[in-house]
Amino acid sequence: MKTRQIAFLRPKEIVAEQKINPIIYLPIGPIEWHGPHLPVGTDPLHASYIAEKAADLTGGLVWPTAWWGTERERSSQVLNDLGLSESEYIVGMDFPANSLKSGYVPEDVFAYLIRSQLEIFIQMNFRIAVLVSGHGATNQLDTLQRLAAEYNGTGRLKTLVELPFVLGDDGLMHVGHASCIETSIMEALYPETVEIDSLPPLPKPIYNTDWAIVDYHTFAGKPAPDRTVHHDDDPRSGSAEIGFENMRIAIENLTRRVSELRKM
């Protein structure tokens, strides 16, 4: 096909592809603060790339990216882990020191938007929907999984939710926020959008509260005593090579899951 982006195809081209591969990919992610060094579209830009590459391998089409995402208020324990006051009301990554708010929508609005999108896919005769979320917020993933369980359970639409990051040997995703992996992914996809020089030079520490950059250890409840980014997840250690390798494995994992879903 000349493109798998549905927006650029005529009806007969869409119908022809559906007869062979009735799969639709939906990349999802909010406009969100990702430190001073990364673009605010990091999550949806990543999801879009993964969806397009996976569709090239499995067949099917890619819906225009949903530039939406949701977050919840941080618990007192997480605020403590981040180095913030436990009495503060902080939603997602919108820390007090940030110069810009993120484009989050409330969880109920997000659920309604995605449900409406799934209904459109059904009306358009797709049989499999792959929701690729570049945003890893727990409540966003829970909402997507709840909807997927409903549509799979009722048999109306086979629905798969994918967070396109790679598991470590310990079974955990070693992905923080705006740290090494996300920085590496943007360096691989859109190097012109990355400005590492906007961060303190090594070996100066990066404090969570100053930059809203958080390593995966902290999200796992194991923050550094001084609430700085651990060295093994430091965005200044990122590279395009790390980004491409992470995405290669993520695409491989996703295409395998789509193939398994088609057989069900």
Order of alpha helices (4+ residues) and beta strands (2+ residues): alpha-beta-alpha-beta-alpha-alpha-beta-alpha-beta-alpha-alpha-alpha-alpha
